Amino acid sequence: MTLKFAFSLSVGLLALSAAGAQAQEPIKIGVVSVLTGPAAALGQQVRDGFQLAVDQKGGKLGGVPVQITVIDDELKPDVAVGKVKAFVDSGKVDFVVGPVFSNILGAIAKPVLDSGAFLISPNAGPSTMAGKACNQNFFVTSYQNDQVHEVLGKYAQDQGYKRAYIIAPNYQAGKDSLAGFKNYFKGEIVDEVYAPLTSMDFASDLAKIASTKPDVVFAFLPGGLGVNFVKQWSQAGLQGKIPFLSAFTVDESTLPAQQDAAVGLFGGMTWAPNMDNPQTKAFVSAYEAAYKIVPGSYAQQAYDAALLIDSAVKATGGTADKDKLRAAIKKADFTSLRGKFKFNTNGYPIQDFYLVKVAKRPDGKFQTEIAQKVFTDYADPHAKDCALK
């Protein structure tokens, strides 16, 4: 009887020990971001914003330890696919967070989603995945690509501008960008330019702008593209002569290089570092202390992605039950840095959008600041084509 009890107790303790070990098995997360080349500043903010949230929670999300693998997509779709496929094939992956650019998202989405992992995009939000191609395991903590650009289109229309010169990179987000601008701007498009992603010299574009004299210029030129365009814009003497509206061209990832050349230029966004809420103030202070630069939307959206995962894992107690985890993600039960945040049926947010303006702070650093609200509780138009409920 004593031996039987001892054996049963031993088996019970082993079972409890195994269950405890299983409960503490780390959540496996891949963070896919561009960390080399001209766009690296954007990718570094995604990586650092996500890591800051994890660090603040003691290396855990939802109370469960996390194992993060950072993957540099090099802004090359073929490279990204190879690296991401190797990662998801290496073992049980719970989440892939990333990337920055929509062409990379289009390349990695299938291997990630086919693996059963959740794909959380902290930046790229292409129209192609917002409608008929929506997926129950795909969520976006930024916006649908068209929307930010629609802010500037609406502002240009409201200002009474009649003729616009518009320019963007030649990839899906660039096409979404100019489409978004034109959704609200109903004037004449003087020229619609799609520049190579590797463009560094915009002399011919600036010469054409100077000669055609449009009422307004709209640019979507992220990362190194925007740094060079804005500097060359100022050098060409166009600053102050033609209104310059942009998206992801003058932001916290580019301002350290653009500096005074960007002051006074407008952008559109869902958030800015001067947003008046306690969570933003705490985040900006912590990010600047950790990384010595002003955080932009890339960092903010990645930070929110971590908080989203934290809230879902906390609600479900782990990642084993994918249906419960998905339902918890959909609830978005966390305090976003931007304030109001909820998911539409397609996994893209419904949120407010603002016109933002570049300013120089008293400490000499540059940041975007909220100028005015343009859209309230704005949902992207592609959600109606998504079959998810």
C-alpha positions as CSV (number, residue, x, y, z in Angstrom):
1,M,0.0,0.0,0.0
2,T,2.8,2.4,1.0
3,L,4.8,1.5,-2.2
4,K,1.7,2.0,-4.3
5,F,1.0,5.4,-2.8
6,A,4.7,6.4,-3.2
7,F,4.6,5.4,-6.9
8,S,1.4,7.2,-7.5
9,L,2.7,10.3,-5.8
10,S,5.9,10.1,-7.8
11,V,4.0,9.8,-11.1
12,G,1.7,12.7,-10.0
13,L,4.7,14.9,-9.2
14,L,6.3,14.1,-12.6
15,A,3.1,14.9,-14.4
16,L,2.8,18.2,-12.5
17,S,6.4,19.0,-13.3
18,A,5.9,18.2,-17.0
19,A,2.8,20.4,-17.1
20,G,4.6,23.2,-15.4
21,A,7.5,23.0,-17.9
22,Q,5.0,22.9,-20.8
23,A,3.2,26.0,-19.4
24,Q,6.4,27.9,-19.3
25,E,7.5,26.9,-22.8
26,P,8.4,30.2,-24.3
27,I,6.2,31.9,-26.9
28,K,8.2,31.7,-30.2
29,I,8.1,35.0,-32.1
30,G,9.9,36.1,-35.3
31,V,10.4,39.8,-35.8
32,V,10.9,40.5,-39.5
33,S,12.2,43.9,-40.4
34,V,14.6,45.7,-42.8
35,L,17.9,46.3,-40.9
36,T,20.3,46.9,-43.7
37,G,20.4,49.5,-46.5
38,P,18.7,53.0,-46.8
39,A,15.5,51.9,-45.1
40,A,17.2,50.4,-42.0
41,A,16.1,53.3,-39.8
42,L,12.5,52.2,-40.2
43,G,13.2,48.6,-39.5
44,Q,15.3,49.4,-36.4
45,Q,12.3,51.3,-34.9
46,V,10.0,48.3,-35.5
47,R,12.6,46.0,-33.8
48,D,13.2,48.4,-30.9
49,G,9.6,49.3,-30.3
50,F,8.6,45.7,-30.0
51,Q,11.6,44.8,-27.8
52,L,10.9,47.8,-25.5
53,A,7.4,46.5,-24.7
54,V,8.8,43.0,-24.0
55,D,11.6,44.4,-21.8
56,Q,9.1,46.4,-19.8
57,K,7.1,43.2,-19.1
58,G,10.1,41.4,-17.8
59,G,10.8,39.4,-21.0
60,K,7.3,38.0,-21.0
61,L,4.0,38.5,-22.8
62,G,0.8,37.6,-21.1
63,G,3.0,36.3,-18.2
64,V,4.7,33.7,-20.5
65,P,8.4,34.0,-21.4
66,V,9.1,34.9,-25.0
67,Q,11.8,33.8,-27.4
68,I,12.4,36.4,-30.1
69,T,14.3,35.8,-33.3
70,V,15.0,38.9,-35.3
71,I,15.1,38.4,-39.1
72,D,16.6,41.0,-41.5
73,D,14.6,40.9,-44.7
74,E,17.1,43.1,-46.4
75,L,14.2,44.6,-48.4
76,K,14.6,41.7,-50.8
77,P,11.5,39.5,-51.2
78,D,13.4,36.4,-52.2
79,V,15.8,36.8,-49.3
80,A,12.9,37.4,-46.9
81,V,11.0,34.3,-48.1
82,G,14.0,32.1,-47.6
83,K,14.8,33.3,-44.1
84,V,11.2,33.3,-42.9
85,K,10.4,29.9,-44.3
86,A,13.5,28.5,-42.6
87,F,12.3,30.1,-39.4
88,V,8.7,28.8,-39.4
89,D,10.0,25.3,-40.6
90,S,12.4,25.1,-37.6
91,G,9.8,24.4,-35.1
92,K,6.6,25.6,-33.4
93,V,6.3,29.3,-34.2
94,D,3.4,31.2,-32.5
95,F,3.8,34.7,-34.1
96,V,5.6,36.5,-36.8
97,V,5.6,40.3,-36.4
98,G,6.5,42.4,-39.4
99,P,7.5,43.6,-41.9
100,V,7.9,47.3,-42.8
101,F,7.3,47.1,-46.6
102,S,4.3,45.6,-48.4
103,N,6.3,43.8,-51.0
104,I,8.0,41.8,-48.3
105,L,4.7,41.1,-46.6
106,G,3.3,39.8,-49.9
107,A,6.3,37.5,-50.2
108,I,6.2,36.1,-46.6
109,A,2.5,35.9,-45.9
110,K,1.9,32.5,-47.4
111,P,4.7,30.5,-45.7
112,V,3.8,32.2,-42.3
113,L,0.1,31.6,-42.5
114,D,0.4,28.1,-44.0
115,S,2.5,27.2,-40.9
116,G,-0.4,28.0,-38.6
117,A,1.4,31.0,-37.0
118,F,-0.3,34.4,-36.5
119,L,1.1,37.2,-38.7
120,I,0.9,40.6,-37.0
121,S,2.0,43.5,-39.3
122,P,3.2,46.5,-37.4
123,N,3.4,48.6,-40.5
124,A,2.6,47.1,-44.0
125,G,-1.1,47.1,-44.7
126,P,-1.7,46.4,-48.4
127,S,-5.1,46.6,-50.0
128,T,-4.5,43.2,-51.5
129,M,-4.8,41.5,-48.0
130,A,-7.6,43.8,-46.7
131,G,-10.4,42.5,-49.0
132,K,-11.0,39.1,-50.6
133,A,-7.6,37.8,-49.6
134,C,-8.1,38.6,-45.9
135,N,-7.0,35.8,-43.5
136,Q,-8.3,34.9,-40.1
137,N,-4.7,34.8,-38.7
138,F,-3.5,38.1,-40.2
139,F,-3.8,41.3,-38.1
140,V,-2.5,44.8,-38.7
141,T,-1.6,47.3,-35.9
142,S,-0.9,50.2,-38.3
143,Y,-3.5,51.0,-40.9
144,Q,-4.6,50.0,-44.4
145,N,-2.0,51.6,-46.8
146,D,-4.5,53.8,-48.6
147,Q,-5.7,55.6,-45.4
148,V,-2.8,57.7,-44.4
149,H,-2.5,59.0,-47.9
150,E,-6.2,59.8,-47.9
151,V,-5.6,62.2,-45.1
152,L,-3.4,64.3,-47.3
153,G,-5.8,64.0,-50.3
154,K,-8.6,65.2,-48.2
155,Y,-6.5,68.1,-46.8
156,A,-5.4,69.1,-50.3
157,Q,-9.0,69.0,-51.5
158,D,-10.2,71.0,-48.5
159,Q,-7.5,73.6,-49.1
160,G,-8.8,74.2,-52.6
161,Y,-5.7,73.0,-54.5
162,K,-6.4,72.4,-58.2
163,R,-3.3,70.8,-59.6
164,A,-1.1,68.2,-57.9
165,Y,2.2,66.5,-58.7
166,I,2.4,63.1,-57.0
167,I,5.3,60.7,-56.5
168,A,5.8,57.3,-54.8
169,P,8.0,54.2,-55.1
170,N,7.2,51.6,-57.6
171,Y,5.7,48.8,-55.4
172,Q,2.3,47.9,-54.0
173,A,2.4,50.4,-51.1
174,G,3.3,53.1,-53.6
175,K,0.4,52.3,-55.8
176,D,-1.9,52.2,-52.7
177,S,-0.5,55.5,-51.6
178,L,-1.3,57.5,-54.8
179,A,-4.7,55.7,-55.1
180,G,-5.4,56.8,-51.5
181,F,-4.5,60.4,-52.3
182,K,-6.7,60.4,-55.4
183,N,-9.6,59.0,-53.5
184,Y,-10.1,62.4,-51.9
185,F,-8.3,64.8,-54.2
186,K,-10.4,65.5,-57.2
187,G,-8.2,68.1,-59.0
188,E,-5.9,67.6,-62.0
189,I,-2.9,65.3,-61.6
190,V,-0.1,67.1,-63.3
191,D,2.1,63.9,-63.2
192,E,2.0,60.6,-61.4
193,V,5.5,59.2,-60.9
194,Y,6.5,55.8,-59.7
195,A,10.2,55.9,-58.7
196,P,12.5,52.9,-58.3
197,L,12.8,51.8,-54.6
198,T,16.6,52.5,-54.9
199,S,16.2,56.1,-56.1
200,M,18.6,58.6,-54.5
201,D,18.7,61.4,-57.1
202,F,15.5,63.3,-57.7
203,A,16.9,66.2,-59.8
204,S,14.8,65.4,-62.9
205,D,11.6,65.2,-60.7
206,L,12.4,68.5,-59.0
207,A,13.1,70.2,-62.3
208,K,9.7,69.1,-63.6
209,I,8.0,70.3,-60.5
210,A,9.7,73.7,-60.8
211,S,8.6,74.0,-64.5
212,T,5.0,72.7,-64.2
213,K,4.4,74.7,-61.0
214,P,1.6,72.6,-59.4
215,D,-0.5,73.9,-56.6
216,V,0.7,71.1,-54.3
217,V,3.1,68.2,-54.3
218,F,2.3,64.9,-52.6
219,A,5.1,62.4,-51.9
220,F,5.3,59.0,-50.4
221,L,9.0,58.3,-50.2
222,P,9.9,56.4,-47.0
223,G,13.3,56.0,-45.5
224,G,16.4,57.0,-47.5
225,L,14.1,58.0,-50.4
226,G,12.5,60.7,-48.3
227,V,15.8,61.9,-46.7
228,N,17.2,62.6,-50.2
229,F,14.1,64.0,-51.7
230,V,13.5,66.5,-48.9
231,K,17.1,67.7,-48.8
232,Q,17.1,68.1,-52.6
233,W,13.7,69.9,-52.4
234,S,15.3,72.4,-50.0
235,Q,18.5,72.7,-52.1
236,A,16.4,73.3,-55.2
237,G,14.8,76.4,-53.6
238,L,11.3,74.9,-53.6
239,Q,10.8,75.1,-49.8
240,G,8.0,77.6,-49.1
241,K,7.2,78.1,-52.7
242,I,5.0,75.1,-53.4
243,P,3.0,73.3,-50.6
244,F,4.5,70.0,-49.8
245,L,2.3,67.2,-48.4
246,S,3.7,63.7,-47.7
247,A,3.2,60.4,-46.0
248,F,6.2,58.5,-44.4
249,T,8.5,61.0,-46.0
250,V,9.0,63.3,-43.1
251,D,8.8,61.3,-39.9
252,E,10.9,60.4,-36.9
253,S,12.9,57.8,-38.9
254,T,14.0,60.5,-41.4
255,L,14.0,63.7,-39.4
256,P,17.4,63.1,-37.8
257,A,18.9,63.3,-41.3
258,Q,16.5,65.9,-42.8
259,Q,16.5,68.3,-39.8
260,D,15.7,71.9,-40.6
261,A,14.9,71.1,-44.3
262,A,11.7,69.3,-43.1
263,V,10.4,71.8,-40.5
264,G,6.9,72.9,-41.4
265,L,6.2,70.1,-43.8
266,F,3.0,68.1,-43.4
267,G,2.3,64.4,-43.1
268,G,-0.6,62.2,-42.1
269,M,-0.7,59.6,-39.3
270,T,-2.7,58.0,-36.5
271,W,-0.3,59.1,-33.8
272,A,2.5,61.6,-33.0
273,P,5.1,61.7,-30.2
274,N,3.2,64.7,-28.7
275,M,-0.1,62.9,-28.4
276,D,-1.7,64.0,-25.2
277,N,-2.2,60.8,-23.3
278,P,-0.3,59.2,-20.4
279,Q,0.7,56.0,-22.3
280,T,2.3,58.1,-25.1
281,K,4.2,60.2,-22.6
282,A,5.6,57.2,-20.8
283,F,6.4,55.4,-24.1
284,V,8.3,58.4,-25.6
285,S,10.3,58.9,-22.4
286,A,11.2,55.2,-22.2
287,Y,12.1,54.9,-25.9
288,E,14.3,58.0,-25.9
289,A,16.1,56.8,-22.7
290,A,16.7,53.4,-24.2
291,Y,17.6,54.3,-27.8
292,K,18.5,58.0,-27.7
293,I,16.2,59.0,-30.6
294,V,12.6,60.2,-30.9
295,P,10.2,57.2,-31.7
296,G,8.0,57.4,-34.8
297,S,5.0,55.5,-35.9
298,Y,7.1,52.4,-36.8
299,A,8.2,52.0,-33.2
300,Q,4.7,52.9,-31.8
301,Q,2.9,50.4,-34.0
302,A,5.4,47.6,-33.1
303,Y,5.0,48.5,-29.4
304,D,1.3,48.2,-29.8
305,A,1.8,44.8,-31.6
306,A,3.6,43.5,-28.5
307,L,0.8,44.8,-26.2
308,L,-1.8,43.1,-28.5
309,I,0.0,39.8,-28.1
310,D,0.4,40.4,-24.4
311,S,-3.4,41.0,-24.0
312,A,-4.3,37.9,-26.0
313,V,-2.0,35.5,-24.2
314,K,-3.0,36.9,-20.9
315,A,-6.7,36.2,-21.7
316,T,-6.1,32.7,-22.9
317,G,-3.3,31.6,-20.6
318,G,-1.1,30.5,-23.5
319,T,-1.0,29.9,-27.2
320,A,-2.1,26.2,-27.4
321,D,-5.8,26.9,-28.3
322,K,-5.5,28.9,-31.6
323,D,-9.3,29.6,-31.8
324,K,-9.4,31.1,-28.3
325,L,-6.2,33.0,-29.0
326,R,-7.6,34.4,-32.3
327,A,-10.8,35.5,-30.5
328,A,-8.7,37.3,-27.9
329,I,-6.6,39.0,-30.5
330,K,-9.8,40.3,-32.2
331,K,-10.9,41.9,-29.0
332,A,-7.7,44.0,-28.9
333,D,-8.1,44.4,-25.2
334,F,-5.1,46.7,-24.6
335,T,-4.4,50.4,-24.2
336,S,-3.0,51.6,-27.5
337,L,-0.6,54.5,-27.6
338,R,-2.9,56.2,-30.1
339,G,-5.9,55.9,-27.8
340,K,-9.0,54.4,-29.4
341,F,-8.3,51.1,-31.3
342,K,-10.4,48.2,-32.5
343,F,-10.3,45.7,-35.3
344,N,-12.5,45.6,-38.3
345,T,-13.7,42.2,-39.7
346,N,-10.6,42.1,-42.0
347,G,-8.1,42.4,-39.1
348,Y,-7.3,46.0,-39.9
349,P,-7.9,48.8,-37.4
350,I,-10.7,51.3,-37.1
351,Q,-9.2,54.5,-35.8
352,D,-8.7,58.2,-36.0
353,F,-6.3,59.9,-38.4
354,Y,-4.5,63.3,-38.1
355,L,-2.6,65.8,-40.2
356,V,0.8,66.2,-38.5
357,K,3.5,68.9,-38.9
358,V,7.2,68.7,-38.5
359,A,8.5,70.8,-35.6
360,K,11.9,71.4,-33.8
361,R,11.7,70.8,-30.1
362,P,13.4,73.1,-27.5
363,D,16.0,70.4,-27.0
364,G,17.0,70.6,-30.7
365,K,15.4,67.3,-31.7
366,F,12.8,67.0,-34.4
367,Q,9.4,65.4,-34.3
368,T,6.0,65.4,-35.9
369,E,3.2,67.0,-34.0
370,I,-0.6,66.8,-34.4
371,A,-2.0,69.7,-36.3
372,Q,-5.7,68.6,-36.7
373,K,-7.9,65.5,-36.8
374,V,-9.0,64.6,-40.3
375,F,-10.9,61.3,-39.9
376,T,-12.7,59.8,-36.9
377,D,-13.2,56.1,-36.4
378,Y,-12.1,55.6,-40.0
379,A,-12.5,52.1,-41.5
380,D,-10.8,51.1,-44.8
381,P,-13.1,50.5,-47.7
382,H,-11.7,47.0,-48.6
383,A,-13.2,45.4,-45.5
384,K,-16.6,45.0,-47.2
385,D,-14.9,42.5,-49.6
386,C,-13.6,40.3,-46.7
387,A,-15.7,37.2,-46.0
388,L,-14.6,37.0,-42.3
389,K,-17.0,38.0,-39.6
